[in-house]
Amino acid sequence: MESKSRIDILSLILFVAIAALGVASVYSATYELGAESILEGRSGKQLMWFGVSAAIGVIIFLLNANFFEFFSMYFYVALMLLLVVVLGIGSDINGARSWIKIGSISIQPSEFAKYGTAFAVSTLLSSIDFSWNKGKDLIKIAAVILLPMGLIILQGDTGSALVFLSFFLVFYREGLTPAIIVIGLVAVIIFVLTLMFTSMYFSGGVVVLFLIFYAFTYSNKKLLIPSLRILGIVVLFSLSVQFLFDNVLQKHQQKRIQVTLNLIEDNQGAGYNVNQSKIAIGSGGASGKGFLNGSHTKGNFIPEQETDFIFCTIGEEGGWVYSTLTIGLFMAFILRLYHLGNRAKKKFKRIFICSLASIIFFHVIVNVGMTIGLMPVIGIPLPLISYGGSSVLAFCIFILTALKMDASRDGDLVSTYA
């Protein structure tokens, strides 16, 4: 018999607080004088999706705690098939074939794919015989991540595909060598520096640094071959950057990266949203202009303000105080989720809850970074705050499943392979 479920109250309070802030922000971003109340319009729809999520949450808490672990791979396969279906019958919105229309409702399966992938990752990593030193295990875990990423990229939604990289934080937590993370960061640095200085100048600089290094270490012959290999890999990657940039990324994505790196100035084109967002946030000052009083917000200067750029509404109307409070709420929620994951007795639950925390962390860092010009605009929402039924429903189901797993932890046996 399953033990009594006890939901984590602090997590629930933080969850509800962020959701309430989201509804208020959507209402403010879409408000016009003489318009409908908060229960109507887009804020009303946002409330409706939270209501649907609450109803699903009741069902989730009525299920046996082992239900999710037993059906985890079925969830993953079903959602991957849904991503394939989108490629065939999906509708194009904002240049991406990512939506399935059912009457007046549009569903974005890529938002739910994160949920399914978290199940698959949790299943694989919690297997008693899984090891980072086994080639077949590495291939399995790579396939689980790369499959949804590839299908979403084919839909034309590179931003949503990049979210799956957040699983590497979980991999690191579960024993993956830090060298992989370091290599990834070095690759990003090489990519940026190559775009800033061209591959010829960057490669030339790396060769010069190698010669200086060799001048001081030439007596140690064992370093020569490994150093030459690293030099060759770095130079080849740098030479491939421009090709990847020109042929893999779409034109608007190229311009957004160039604007972020200050390689071009395009305040009326690719950089328009970010420029207007920074103006709006900056005009909010310390305490903001007040709820519903954002002149930039009400002037509709920022496209997609209720979705990808919702944070600039908070910054303009709430100023530094509410912007900091919003980020603080997210950080507290993320840290609490990591705490829930770490206290889980079963490895499967720990990995699932930590996957949720990592995904929310990635979304917050990138979304807020976009609005203040520190990150390229890749079009991912601020969890529970940005307007959008698919995003709200997917995150709510993800969060409520994690809370259910934590609530039923007392009925678990301690994992012998955690």
Secondary structure by P-SEA (a helix, b strand, c coil): ccccccccaaaaaaaaaaaaaaaaaaaaaacccccccccccaaaaaaaaaaaaaaaaaaaaaccccccccaaaaaaaaaaaaaaaaaacccccccccccccccccccccccaaaaaaaaaaaaaaaccccccccaaaaaaaaaaaaaaaaaaaaacccccccccccaaaaaaaacccaaaaaaaaaaaaaaaaaaaccaaaaaaaaaaaaaaaaaaccccccaaaaaaaaaaaaaaaaaaaaaaaaccccaaaaaaaaaaacccccccccaaaaaaaaaaaaacccccccccccccccccccccccccaaaaaaaaaacaaaaaaaaaaaaaaaaaaaaaaaacccaaaaaaaaaaaaaaaaaaaaaaaaaaccccccccccccccccaaaaaaaaaaaaaaaaaaaacccccccccc
